[in-house]
Amino acid sequence: MRPEFWDLPKDALVRVNSLTKETKTMQVLPEQKEQDTIPIQEQKVLVANRGEIAMRIMRACHGLSIPFAAIATRGDENSCHCELARQLGGTSCLYRVSSYHDANEIMSVADAANCTAIHPGYGFFAEDFRFARRVAKRDRSMIFIGPSWKIIRELGDKINTKRLARSLGVPTVPGSDRPIYDETEAERIAKNIFEFQEQQGIRHPLVLVKASAGGGGMGIEEVYDPDQFRSVYRRIRNYALRQFKDEGVLIEQRIKDFNHLEVQIVGDRSGRHIVHFGTRNCSIQSSGRQKRVEVAPGFAPETLDYSFDAAKLLTNIVDYSLAMATKVGYDNVGTWEWIVTRKGDPFLMEVNTRIQVENGVSGSIAHIHGQKNVDLISEQIRLGLGEPLGYTQAEIATEGVGLEYRIIAEDPNDNFTPWVGTITRFSWKEEPWLTVLTHVPTDRPYEIPTEFDPNLALAIIWGRNLKETRERGEQFLNSLILQGKNTAGEELKSNIDFLRSKTDNILRF
């Protein structure tokens, strides 16, 4: 009898060369724009991720009649993504890996399973242009299901993105679009930013000074007083030189009171057929600026009052996003992220060159040719493997309001600290307007792996209008049963009460 849980064959690395000879003639580099020479049902996708996103990819592949292989670490053996892989792909489709972060191991699994494409999901390698380039350019080339590596590289660089945006007249956060090395120039930029904020009526203007080569919050200071700017600039420049061997400094406006909006973009491999699936509002976040609630569309001007023309704002950020996507020939799914101030001024924050966690809430309100509830992951796979878009913007419609809750084992009262332990009960009342995406079993205990964020589920609720969506969201949360204990016998902590407290505020500014 075959084992239920498959290990990566020990000789997989050795087998790479022989597999190359067998399958190299099948492969077409993504930049050649010719994947449609291979029917998508003859492709095979490696699902290089875990949890609910892995399950969504598997279901999408199954719906498209595309074979797949999947991976899991030992700590994920009890995850439902392993169970679903065996159910839809057979026991031999699942491979054990030591880490989801090991590119060599992922490539070896792809070779051992004869995969022709890799879907990275989100996180891990999803926005790593080097990984995407390696997938496309290795001897046994494969298809990276996401934008082409050149686009990931271009738009993944925030400075490049800012320059591109400004060249097209797209508003960005006021400040430099390149590292500043000259103190006089730095002071001039800072002076302009302070004056701009004063013109906006901001009572306490604030300038952000940060090392251009830094990251993870390193080398950043806020300046409240223009007279203090020079000393802060010098301090950050010296810090940057010591830590990063590059004394370049970025100077930007610090925007505090804002809503976080997104525009969902989709394009095919030609880079010429690009559409949008509307906007989302992701402003309800944890204290660490991590999203907890997402709503589509991004505002509700027909229901709520705003201090600006919200309908026009939504149209503008969509048009700006499409202009940038068209300029670079965007060729898969992606998200343009925006800051919107209380006065209704939009500023492009960044571009995420991957499928987002919250793609499902956009799909929940979308129609294509009248078919409701669009699966954007299916679209991503289909287009990534070379199929044409097949519809125009005029054939996409939206209806109602979608709401997504991120259900997480954490303590909102303690700075959203992750909770670690075992889930003993997890259930909810099924409804036709509800979709729950989870890798957590509902029929047995589940120990939360300590090496990952304790994300438990996504709940997507649809309503005909904002009022109905709120009511249904509260109805779902009230029906939800989530229990567990840690090794000390303490009860599970979750963000359900936090989500409940925020439901009445969705789309309010």
Secondary structure, 3 states (H helix, E strand, C coil): CCCCCCECCCCHHHHHHHHHHHHHHHCCCHHHCCHHHCCHHHCCEEECCCHHHHHHHHHHHHHCCCCEEEEECHHHCCCHHHHHHHHHHCHHHEEECCCCCCHHHHHHHHHHCCCCEEECCCCCCCCCHHHHHHHHHCCCCCEECCCCHHHHHHHHCHHHHHHHHHHCCCCECCECCCCECCHHHHHHHHHHHHHHHHHCCCCCCCEEEEECCCCCCCCEEEECCHHHHHHHHHHHHHHHHHHHCCCCEEEEECCCCEEEEEEEEEECCCCCCEEEEEEEEEEEECCCCCEEEEEECCCCCCCCCCCCCHHHHHHHHHHHHHHHHHHHCCCCEEEEEEEEECCCCEEEEEEECCCCCCHHHHHHCEEECCEECCCHHHHHHHHHCCCCCCCCHHHEEECCEEEEEEEECEEHHHCCEECCCEEEEEECCCCCCEEEEECCCCCCCEECCCCCCCEEEEEEEEECCHHHHHHHHHHHHHHCEEEEECCCCCECCCCHHHHHHHHHHCCCC
